[in-house]
Amino acid sequence: MKPASRLRSIQYFLGISVFLTVVSGFITVYNAAEKKEATDLVIHTYRVLWIGTDINLQLMEMESGQRGFLLTGDSLFLMPYFQAQAQLKRDLSQFDSLITLAEARAVLQQRLKPLIAQKQFVFSESFEQFANGGSTAAARFVASRQGFELMKDIQEAFAEIETFEKSALDARRGQLDFIYWANNLFQFISFGMIGLATLIAWNILRTKEQEIKHLVASLREWNIELERRVHERTLEISQANQKLRELNEEKDRFIGIASHDLKSPLAGITRLARLMRLEGVAEAQREYLDLIDQSCIRMEKLITDILNAKQAEQGVRIDKQKMTIGELWKLLDDEFGKQASAKSIELQLQPVMEDATVYTDSVLLFQVISNIVSNALRFSAGGSVVNVGYHQTDEYGQVSINDTGPGIKADELPLLFQKFRKLSARPTQGENSTGLGLSIAKLLADRLGLTIAVESMEGKGSTFRVKIPRSG
């Protein structure tokens, strides 16, 4: 090959290399936008799957509550039913806003929503059957398996939507893989062209050093510029790959969270909500997360209270021994001192003598008194006083808890210690109340042989007096 032809080849190869390097740079910039869109699609898809899973869970929770009520007649089963019903409405609204694919939206509007509405109608019809025909009619209705067939259709509709969403995600991943392949190909060809041009230039320098001295200088300048640009592109690709690894790790975390939710729904929902809050979400979504978190906390508190109530009903191990009132006062201060201060309430624990003692189970007595004190703080306004006092006779000691809250209506006093009873008065700062605290206190007091007396006047506050034996 003649030197002039070699020179033309060098120019040709270098020109292609520069062009391919510039194209590779544009593809790298384009990749960044594509990666962001792909990441958003991954997050969107897993949000759809998560909300869909939650809708299924709420329907199953409603069905459990419905069947429990129909088969036992116990209204306790209706509480999780109505809670799940409220959550289902919120989930459906969010699910509707997330579905954007035409095929998935058609399934949602034409199949899923009507099936869920029909499922809710079956729930209502079963309650009507129970009301009209009693447990026999309800059992016959349950045996008809209408709800089971509907649930299968609902799950099939969810599966079809999931298929559409995953297909869209897979298609997007395929596009992204092609873009990566094209970018790598351009870079490979670019590096190959640069290497070939350098080899030809070296050969020319060896054979015609004097003739191509000027060309060598030009080539060196070209090589310096090309190396700089290659270094920049390599750095950009390295950063882009690191970002992609981070996005893949984030995707793996989403998958891990979703898997764990299926094993432990309540704990999984709580952890997922808190994780999403820590990673940063929009304000509107933060409100949803707060609602989810609060719902989980209320459910956990309700479960704890129900277990405590059941334990008290079934009998607890009682270990009676002498206990000083001073010990009880310290436990109350440790438990409620900060809570009272947070509401600007003064918790007054009246001084007691060192020989102020009672004979009872100290753990269960603290639970009785703490439930009453907690109730007093919950219904007292800021700036008020909750007074805890004690006086004794030879046979009995008496703890009194006085508050200046809204009081209790006379016709509601007989309902005070019933389970799940929420009276007309409401907590002053919107605190949660399961309606079990005082009922647990009464059950434990009965087990211990204590008596609880209540004096209250609407608008004037309430006084609870707990009478405790001083000897066995």
HUGI-V143864 format. One record per helix or strand of 2 or more residues. SS is the DSSP state (~ for helix, > for strand). FROM is the first residue (numbers start at 0). TO is the last residue. If there is no record, write none. Layout:
SS & FROM & TO
SS & FROM & TO
This chain:
~ & 2 & 71
~ & 75 & 97
~ & 101 & 142
~ & 145 & 206
~ & 212 & 262
~ & 264 & 278
~ & 282 & 313
> & 320 & 323
~ & 324 & 341
> & 345 & 348
> & 356 & 359
~ & 361 & 377
> & 384 & 391
> & 395 & 402
~ & 409 & 414
~ & 436 & 447
> & 450 & 456
> & 460 & 468
